[in-house]
Amino acid sequence: MPLTLTLDSYGEQLVAQHLRSGRSHSPEQLVTRALESLSDQPEPSQSQKPKTVEEAAAHIRHSRKGMTLGGLKSKDLIHAGHKY
C-alpha cells in the first residue's frame, strides 16, 4: 500500500543530504533503512522509562556522556530553537 509523507524543511534537508552522499539511492530506500534501524533497537519497557523529573534528568546526563556540541553553547541552540 503506497504511503505519502510530508516532511518539514529540516526533514527534506536530511533526505537530500543522505541522497547526495550516496548512502541511499532513493527516498524510499532511505526511509526503509531508517525504519529497519529503528526496529533493531529494543523498545524501553515501562519499568525503564523515567517516572520523575529527577530520573529523567539523570537519564539525560547518563545518555549524553562523551557528547560535545563542537564548541556551540546550549543557550545559543535554545535561542535558535525559539525561532521555530
Stockholm file with secondary structure:
# STOCKHOLM 1.0

chainA/1-84         MPLTLTLDSYGEQLVAQHLRSGRSHSPEQLVTRALESLSDQPEPSQSQKPKTVEEAAAHIRHSRKGMTLGGLKSKDLIHAGHKY
#=GR chainA/1-84 SS CCCCCCCCHHHHHHHHHHHHHTSCSSHHHHHHHHHHHHHHSCCCCTTTSCCSHHHHHHHHHHHTTTCCCTTCCHHHHHHHHTTC
#=GC SS_cons        CCCCCCCCHHHHHHHHHHHHHTSCSSHHHHHHHHHHHHHHSCCCCTTTSCCSHHHHHHHHHHHTTTCCCTTCCHHHHHHHHTTC
//
